[in-house]
Amino acid sequence: MCPFCFWHWGFWPWNWTWGGGIIMMVFWAVILVVLFVLLFRWIEGNRTHERDAGNQRAIELLKERLARGEISEEEYERLRRRLED
């Protein structure tokens, strides 16, 4: 028997006893929570980016309409503030 092989004596700290099993469950639970948080942040980031891109295009269209004289400056400001909110 190996004198440096503690697991043969039952002293190995990461075996599947109550202590080792609970530690491994907590470890994997933390890993899963981190993965879910990263996934949801990535999904929300994509939605925010799409929304911002849509607002920028709408503001460009408002500027074009103002330049053509289709809307007044007051109406432009009112619509722009509404889009930015």
Sequence and secondary structure as in RCSB ss.txt:
>XXXX:A:sequence
MCPFCFWHWGFWPWNWTWGGGIIMMVFWAVILVVLFVLLFRWIEGNRTHERDAGNQRAIELLKERLARGEISEEE
YERLRRRLED
>XXXX:A:secstr
  TT GGGGT  TTSSSHHHHHHHHHHHHHHHHHHHHHHHHHHHHHHHHHHHHHHHHHHHHHHHHHHHTSS HHH
HHHHHHHHH 
